[in-house]
Amino acid sequence: MPNLLGLWITLGMLGFFGLMILIIILVKRRFTSLQIKKDEIDEEEAVRQELDRYLVPIEDEEIQKAMAEEAKQDEEKK
């Protein structure tokens, strides 16, 4: 009969860690304060924030006026 000590040690470790995982899952389901909360992010807002990080605001008043006029013309065309 071969030595079964190694097999018993391996099975014991698997059982122990499996039991620990099961306990952790049950505790996380029971106590909602331990759960990780994911915030719902609006896609448009996320895109706007990302663009604001990369784009430099225009500070020249002449360019701002020209852009406002262009936008007004585009609105009139529609």
MOTAMO-V15366 format. One record per residue. N is the residue number from 1. RES is the residue in one letter. BURIAL is + if it has 16 or more other ideal C-beta (glycine too) atoms within 10 Angstrom, else -. Layout:
# MOTAMO-V15366
n: [N,N]
res: [RES,RES]
burial: [BURIAL,BURIAL]
This chain:
# MOTAMO-V15366
n: [1,2,3,4,5,6,7,8,9,10,11,12,13,14,15,16,17,18,19,20,21,22,23,24,25,26,27,28,29,30,31,32,33,34,35,36,37,38,39,40,41,42,43,44,45,46,47,48,49,50,51,52,53,54,55,56,57,58,59,60,61,62,63,64,65,66,67,68,69,70,71,72,73,74,75,76,77,78]
res: [M,P,N,L,L,G,L,W,I,T,L,G,M,L,G,F,F,G,L,M,I,L,I,I,I,L,V,K,R,R,F,T,S,L,Q,I,K,K,D,E,I,D,E,E,E,A,V,R,Q,E,L,D,R,Y,L,V,P,I,E,D,E,E,I,Q,K,A,M,A,E,E,A,K,Q,D,E,E,K,K]
burial: [-,-,-,-,-,-,-,-,-,-,-,-,-,-,-,-,-,-,-,-,-,-,-,-,-,-,-,-,-,-,-,-,-,-,-,-,-,-,-,-,-,-,-,-,-,-,-,-,-,-,-,-,-,-,-,-,-,-,-,-,-,-,-,-,-,-,-,-,-,-,-,-,-,-,-,-,-,-]
